[in-house]
Structures are given as structure tokens and as C-alpha cells.
Amino acid sequence: MKRKVLHILLRQYLKNEVTQRESELIESWYHSFENKDDPPLDSDSKARILESLNKNIDNKPTAVSVSKISTPKYIIFKVAACIIFLLGFYIFIQHAQYSPNTPKTIKNEIRTFSSKIGERVRIDLPDGSILTLNPNSKIKVDIAGFHNGKRHIDHIRGDVFFEVKSDSNSIFTVNAGELNTKVLGTSFMISSYPELNQQKVSVRSGLVEVKLGHKLLSKISRSAELIVNRSSQEFKLGNLDIIQFNKRDYGQLLLKQVTFQELAIQINNYFGIQLTTKSKKILSQKYTVPIDKNKPIQDLLKAIAELHKNQYRKEGELLIFY
């Protein structure tokens, strides 16, 4: 397959603008690389690469690595790009020394990290723990504390998933306002927005302890979640839908019986579109809506309006429901 034709087909494939035959052709080409070995390098090339790597690789990472997370629809494109890059690299290495790119690092201090609208960001912490910031989320990390046994995160807003590296000598804590979560080693998500009265802790694996101020609320185990009401300080425990929970990795989110306010926040998080209303009736309604950032927002807005026979109009940057 010629390189120019391949580029055109890949772009059309990502936009879902290919025929069935073209789609099968792209996927067949992609899978044809699964059982192929990498082309061998000669001894001189290997020596140059090894020497360059030894000069540029640090001993043990002690800083934070930050990287954006792409949804899986881009995998084939990235594989293709990597293959094209490697072919070019193989030619280039015959003439020049290779100098690998280093990940973005952060100095050891208290830092704030955030994700943009529609963006997911991965944070690799010094202890091996991994944080995933879902769209439009923000946290504050005491980087220096991770080097002296004090692993602490301030959850400012949004949906943040934590994969905590187990360390019996160092407790991992997360504060989201008055809500305090303590773990030794587990994976869980905290959903907390200053605008909303409800906070949520969802546990995918392990065990976490949740307090509200100094009051112990509960210990939550695998596949369970705790929902807290800020104003009344009441809480309830429920089962976590793991299948729906894991779909966030694919840019999908299922909202179940949420208020218009929470719906508006998540629409803004994923699409950057601001929904608002002055209707008390609409503000009292509950919405069960699947969000998929890979599908047209117009279809989603129509579905939202039809749920309760509402309408909407655009005024400036706002979509007003009535």
C-alpha cells in the first residue's frame, strides 16, 4: 500500500468516512504486523543506540511524569504512525546519533495538575502510583511528601481515578473538602465538584476508609461506592457497576438519575458546551443519559431534551433549556 494512499485512508477511517471494503482493508493491513519480527539492526547501529541511551536515561525517576491519554479509536492510527516513523528512523540512524525524548518532569514541590475540557491526563507519581484526571478535573500534589513517607493529594474538582501503589509504611490520603479518603493500596475514583452537593467515592479494587471531617463514615471494599450529601452529612453505600465504570477509558460515561446541574457539568467537561436553565421544573428533573465524546453532541442534546419533552435554544455561548 502506497504511503500517500495509506495516510488518506487512515484519516478517513478515523472520521468513519470509509466504505466497508476500505475498513476491512485498513484492519487487515493493521493485523498483518502482529506476527512480523522487527527488522534487524547491524552491530554499528546497535552500538550507537546503546551508547545514546546510556547517556540520556536517568537512574531512578523521582519526579512526576505527565501525559495525555487518547481514546482507543486512535490506536490503529498511532500504530501506523509508529511504523512509518520506525522506517524513517532506521534510515536516519545510519547517519546520525539517536537522542530519545524524555518525559515532561516536575520538580519536587507542591504542584497543581489539571485536565482540559474533553481531555484525560495521566499523572505518574514518584512512588509508582498513577492518577487519571478525567475531563476538566484538578488536583494538588505534595510532591516532596512522596519522598518522606507522606503521600497526600488535595482533590479540588472533577472525577479523578487513583491507582495507589501498595506501601505498608506510607498511608495514601486524599482530601476533597471535608471528605477524607485513606488507603494503603487500591484503585478507586473520587467524584467531587464544588458546585454539587453530592460527593462520591467508587472503589474498583482493594479497601478504602472514608471520613467526613473527623467522623468515620465507612470502609469501602471492591466494587462498591459511597455517596455523601455535603449539607446533611448523610451517606449511602451501593454497588459499583464495573462495566460502566471502565467505559470511561473509552470516553464514555453513563449518568444515572442525575440532576440537570450535574448533567450540565459533565456536558461541559466532555464537550465544552454550557447548558443552563431558569426553569424550576427542569432543575427538579432527573436524567439517565449515556455520554460518548466520540459521537455528535447534537444527537445527545436532542435526546436530553426529549427525555422530559423540553426544548432548548442558543444564546451566545449558552444553550438554554426551557
Secondary structure, 3 states (H helix, E strand, C coil): CCHHHHHHHHHHHHCCCCCHHHHHHHHHHHHCCCCCCCCCCCHHHHHHHHHHHHHHCCCCCCCEEEEEECCHHHHHHHHHHHHHHHHHHHHHCCCCCCCCCCCCEECCCEEEEECCCCCEEEEECCCCCEEEECCCCEEEEECHHHHCCCEEEEEEEEEEEEECCCCCCCCEEEEECCEEEEECCCEEEEEECCCCCEEEEEEEECEEEEEECCEEEEEEECCEEEEEECCCCCEEEEECCHHHHHHHHHCEEEEEEEEHHHHHHHHHHHHCCEEEECCHHHHCCEEEEEEECCCCHHHHHHHHHHHCCCCEEEECCEEEEC
